Amino acid sequence: MVMSSSFPYVKGSMKNLDLDGDGVADTLTLQFTNYVDTGSANITLKIYVDEEEYTDKAIIKIGGRQPRALTPEMYVESDYGDVVIINIAHKGSVKAGKHKVGFKVFVDWQSFEASVEDIV
């Protein structure tokens, strides 16, 4: 689901942002586009940066909906074409360079694993 041609990562969208303005990048952000379908589901999404889990530090924003923290079995809705933005707070631990962000998605009876690599 996450990294398929129907839900592609937007190449080059991985950025390391300084959201608190202290001069140190503290949040990794990346984008995907929903080309699957319009729909909704209860999902559990786990996120890893360079194999370290950051699920409890991640926020997801789907289309024009409000950003929300990831929670187990969260209900999500998405329209075809929605841009999905994931922000991962890391307090400066993710430095400039190449990084691998991994995803484990659990939807009903199925699970999916995928990852993307890019340079920030």
N, C-alpha and C positions, 0 to 999 in steps of 0.2 A: 504494500500500500504506500509506504512513505516515499520510497525512491524509485518507483516505477515510472514508466513513461506517462502514466495517467496522473501521477502526483509528483512531478519533477522538482528537484532542487533548482532554484534560480542561481545559475552559475555566477560567481562573483559577488553574491549577496552577503557572504559571511564577512562581518565587520566586527571589530573590537572597539566598543564605544566607551567613552568616559561620561556616564550618565550623572554622576554626582559632582562633576566639575572640578575635581581635585587634581587633575593632570595625569591621573593613572587610569588606563582603560580597565573597566570593571564589569562590562557586560558584553557577551558574545551574542550577536544577532544573525539570523539567517532566515531565508524565505523559501517558500514552496508555492506552487500553484495547483489548485484542485481542478484537474481535468477528468476526474472520476465520474461525478454526477452530483446532483443536488440531493441532500439527504441528511440524516442524523443517526447517531449511534451512541451507546455507552462504551467508552474506551478507557483503557489504562495505557498511558504513554510514559515510558522511561527513557531518559536522555543521559548520554555519556559523552564526555569530552576527553579524548585521548584515554579512554577506558576507565575514567573516574566518573562515578555517577553524580549527576547534577539535577536529578528530577525535582527535588524539593526546592531548587533555586531557579526553576524555569517558569516562564509566563508564556502563554500562547494567545495570539490575537488572530481570529479567523474573520476575514473580510471586514465589514464595517462594525462587527460586534465588539463589545468591550473586552479588553485584555483580561485574562484570568490565570491564576496560579494553577499548575497541574495538580490534580487530585486523583486518587484511585477511582475507577469507574465513573469518570466525569461524563456528563452528557454534552455532546458537541453537535452543532449544526453547521452546515456549509453549503453554499450555493456553487454550482458549476462556475469555474473561473475565479473563485475567491483566492486572494493572496493570503497565505498563512504565514505569520511572522512568529518566530520563536526567539525569545530573549532569555539568555542564561546568565545569571549573576554569578561572578566568580571572584570578586574582590581583588582583582589584579593578578590572579594566579595563571591566567592564560596570556602568554606573552605573544609578541609578533612572531609570525612564522606559519608553518603548515600545521593544520590540526584536523583531526578526524572526529566527527560528531556521529555517534551511533544512536540508533533508535530501536526500542522494542515496543511494539504496539500490540495490545491485546483487545480484540473486538469479539464479543460473544464467545464463540467456540474456536476462533482462529487466532493465531499470533503471527506477527511478521517481524522480521529484523532487517535493518538496512543501515547504511552509513553513507556519509558524504565526506569528502576531503577537499579542503580549499586553503588558501593562504590569507592570513589577516595581517 
